[in-house]
Amino acid sequence: MNRILGIEFRRSAALGAALLIALAGTILLQATATRWSTAWMALAMTQREYLALLSPLAMAAGAWQSYREHWADVGELFASAPRPRPQRMVPILVTTGLAVVVAYLVTLLAAAPRIADTARYLPSAAYVLVAVGLVAMIASVWLGLAVGRLVPALATAPALAVIGFALLIFAPHVLPDGGFTAAFSPIMGMSIFSDYDTVDGQVSAAQGLWMAAIAAAAVVLFALQDRRFAFTALVPLAIGATAAALVVPTGDAYERGRLDPVAQELVCTADAPRVCLSRAHEALLPEVAPKARHALGLLSKTSVAEAHEDTTTLFPPTSPKSLPDTVLVRITVDKHGHLAHPGLLEPTMLTGAFTGPESCGDRSNVPVATAAAFWLLDRHPTAGPDGLEYVDPDAVELWKDLRALPRAEADARVTAVYRAAQHCQVATGLLTRGDR
């Protein structure tokens, strides 16, 4: 069997298809590293989303392989071999399936070194996502083989690629329910809204069942000798669709943006003052802890004693509970998996302490908070990420007034700003002369 597969690899388009898919997938992932550099789950979800391109490529590769065999007119030669038809079909199914599986995994392995030393949390859901992606790739190339055999024309491969891309992108929008949409599309539900996102296991199960059904239907079509029995391919499709619809959560039970509570839970330093990051960002503690502790030291006149990561998410909307002894740290990750804009961590952390809890809303006074934060840092006030800082004139004016005060008086006014912020009181005027 190994010799047969070796011959099939050499004579077929499987190796070329694997190279093309691996190259396209690698370029896509490397060009968009900031989307997935935070975690393994983000990498698995991003790669699944790129099935919108990789799956049509696999379909086209399968169709091209069937066209090549038709054009070379090798069908009669193979038919003359004293072997059952299924045995003649198996080598090409195995080689093309192996080719796309290897290409998908190579794409993943090419991306992995970028975050291997910064992403520690590897949930089991990430393995499931990759497994479903592999099934989707096999189904795609086998579907291409079947269509190419039914319509052996030069235009079949490119046409199938275009149709496959359009179906993956646009067809899900036709389905009325988000759960059904996710069940029948391998790329739906892969949008990343935060570093704590995951995918419901039932959604993955439904997608896996549907992709397996397409693969089975493609094998039936590819193996048929009489096209009049092509309708038999509907049997595995009907079974797969029914099973997927029964498994996937629908209606209110379907969560488009699902959070992983384990990824959000805090992991803290053993020594005080404690600095806690989410499990998703646990590997960044050595980078964050020294800066966070320096900021905590500057807040020694307040009640703040610990720094916790701000695990706020917009979709679904969640935010950590506000604690009087805790200041929040916003973590952003660069394309290499390390802390992005490290010079901004202390200013944003201190400014956050002086703007008060999220529940204060519009009652926060950002210029006052910025002036107080940068007075503690003994730096000229700026805002914005590293290299793109801009100056807030109001904050600079307040900062200059603060620097003109005696040290003890300025310290007392900054502490008063903090106390006012914690009670959502308007801090305007607390930093100016004679207004405290």
Secondary structure by P-SEA (a helix, b strand, c coil): caaaaaaaaaacaaaaaaaaaaaaaaaaaaaacccccccaaaaaaaaaaacccaaaaaaaaaaaaaaaaaaacaaaaaaaccccccccaaaaaaaaaaaaaaaaaaaaaaaccccccccccccaaaaaaaaaaaaaaaaaaaaaaaaaaaccccaaaaaaaaaaaaaacccccccccaaaaaaaccccccccccccbbbbaaaaaaaaaaaaaaaaaaaaaaaccccccccccaaaaaaaaaaaaaccccccccccccccccccbbbbbccccbbbbcccccccccccaaaaaaaaaaaccccccccccccccccccccccccccbbbbbbbbccccccccccaaaaaaaaaaaaccccccccccaaaaaaaaaaaacccccccccccccccaaaaaaaaaaaaccaaaaaaaaaaaaaaaaaccccccccccccc
